[in-house]
Every structure is written in structure tokens, then in C-alpha cells.
């Protein structure tokens, strides 16, 4: 998995008017599913997130929490936290926490 700077990712998401945010979502999905050996299509998940007015994005947050917990092989599961943050308009915070957790997997 690629180590990403959380601050740089947030800044790029803001500067590019969320274009980088969608790329970030795609790459995180692609990397965690490959790491876990899942057969998932990140393009489908990205498109569903975009075209369901954010409804699928909430579900994506939940799924990513489960995927990250599986990759960490721990009982720590932040799925509900990610969904709640996204539901209250703090999706970028949710992505930052996910990226932090994914960075810690690659450091281990």
C-alpha cells in the first residue's frame, strides 16, 4: 500500500475542488482490496458513490472500515465512526482516519 501524507491529501482535495478526493477514494479501495485479496472493482464503487448522491458513499465507508479492520487483524473496527463522520458532512475526516490506519498497516 502507498504511504500518503494525510495533510497533502486533504490540501489536494480542497485545491482541486474534490477531484483528488475521488482519486484518493479510488486508490484506497484498490489498495486495501488487493491487500486483503478481495475481488472488488474500485471503479464500480467510485461510480456508485458519485451517482447515488452519496448514499452508497456511506455504505462504502462502512465497508472500508471492515476491510481495514481485516487487514489490521485486530478487534478495532472503526466502521461506524466512518459512517457517522460522513453522515454529518465530515467525509474528509473519515478518509484521513482511514488513510492513517492504512499507513499504520504498511509500517507494521
C-alpha positions, 0 to 999 in steps of 0.5 A: 500500500502507498504511504500518503501524507494525510495533510497533502491529501486533504490540501489536494482535495480542497485545491482541486475542488474534490477531484483528488478526493475521488482519486484518493477514494479510488486508490484506497479501495484498490489498495486495501482490496488487493491487500486483503485479496478481495475481488472488488472493482474500485471503479464500480464503487467510485461510480456508485458513490458519485451517482447515488448522491452519496448514499452508497458513499456511506455504505462504502465507508462502512465497508472500508472500515471492515476491510481495514479492520481485516487487514489490521487483524485486530478487534478495532473496527472503526466502521461506524465512526466512518459512517457517522463522520460522513453522515454529518458532512465530515467525509474528509475526516473519515478518509484521513482516519482511514488513510492513517490506519492504512499507513499504520498497516504498511509500517507494521 
